[in-house]
Amino acid sequence: MCGIVGLISKQRIKENGERIKKGIHLMNDRGNGLGAGYAAYGIYPDYEDFYALHIMASTNDVMHEAGKFINRWFEVVREHPVPVWNKVIKDHPSFHLYFVQPSLPVGNRLPGEESDDDYVVSKCMELNKTIEGAYTYSNGKNMGVFKGVGTPIDIYDFFLLDEYSGYSWLGHNRFPTNTPGWWGGAHPFNMLEWSIVHNGEISSYGINRRYLESFGYYCQLQTDSEAIAYLIDLLIRRHGLSITEATTVLAPPYWSTIDRIVDPEEKDFLTALRVTYEQAMLNGPFAVLTAFDGGMFSLTDNTKLRPMTTADHASYTYFASEIASLYEMEEDLQEVITPRAGEPIIALFEENAAEIHRS
């Protein structure tokens, strides 16, 4: 089940979430009211150089403890509750937003925290592990995740998303199966600039989780999809793989396919990726849509057991689980693409030589 939508203006033209709401609402039967969410990029231009920490806490007392942790390890330049409309959903966690930068100079940080990004990852993981009932569920720059228990319309209205303006949007409608429907388990999942929405089931979650723990990532949100966001951050930001290489790790070709490759360099490279990153490979049926600072890309499993479509119009690219949702976001679409199994579709901002292309 689960519904996925995304849109990106490759010229960074901003708009509120009205069109992404229409696209995900059309797939309302792909959810059951136990989870929905959005991610938006470009929404905090006045604080674009600071990490925007979105904190969720079970009670106000727990949020107070999380606030003490954040003020201990970060320089806070601004903080305030995340605006919500309580009339839509009355029984909900507390939400708070902190704009921060690391407070410790590099020489005083722990090993593995030398870069600011690594420092933020480490401290957010520590907060999630040590303060029961508190979670950092969004920590990128100039972006934010808004998610919870409810329908896509409920969550959109609850977080007042008409009042935000962004150039990239993700939307998700959840139908939880093997994991609980709760506020932290709703999609999107985020790590630094990377936000993902996912339809499917990751049967390799146990292996993926243990692999991530060896690099300091800890899954605390009781949903297999969380691991995907951390794997993408690990592969692309920390290990320096390209998007195409990282998606090949996550959804690699079958060994029988590699055996038939004639070019020895390509064959050796794909073999090396599979062997090196065996524990990062995702098993199970899935479709994933990822937004990041430079654009957006989709990926399906190498048998394509979950749907994904994409299309262009002018300087926009749209993604959705169903073609009808593409037309709900933009009636005058150009070519509609249904990617092959395991094939990433990548849309980049124009300053990054952006155009949708098949990799």
Secondary structure as UniProt FT lines:
FT   STRAND          3..9
FT   TURN            10..11
FT   HELIX           18..25
FT   TURN            26..27
FT   HELIX           28..30
FT   STRAND          36..41
FT   HELIX           45..47
FT   TURN            48..49
FT   STRAND          51..57
FT   HELIX           60..73
FT   STRAND          74..81
FT   TURN            86..88
FT   STRAND          94..102
FT   HELIX           106..108
FT   TURN            111..112
FT   HELIX           116..130
FT   TURN            132..133
FT   STRAND          134..138
FT   STRAND          143..148
FT   HELIX           152..158
FT   TURN            159..160
FT   HELIX           161..163
FT   STRAND          168..173
FT   TURN            183..185
FT   STRAND          189..191
FT   TURN            192..193
FT   STRAND          194..200
FT   TURN            203..204
FT   HELIX           205..213
FT   TURN            214..216
FT   TURN            224..225
FT   HELIX           226..232
FT   HELIX           233..238
FT   HELIX           243..250
FT   HELIX           255..259
FT   HELIX           264..276
FT   HELIX           278..280
FT   STRAND          286..292
FT   TURN            293..294
FT   STRAND          295..300
FT   TURN            302..303
FT   STRAND          309..313
FT   TURN            314..315
FT   STRAND          316..320
FT   HELIX           323..329
FT   STRAND          336..337
FT   TURN            341..342
FT   STRAND          345..348
FT   HELIX           350..352
FT   STRAND          357..358
//
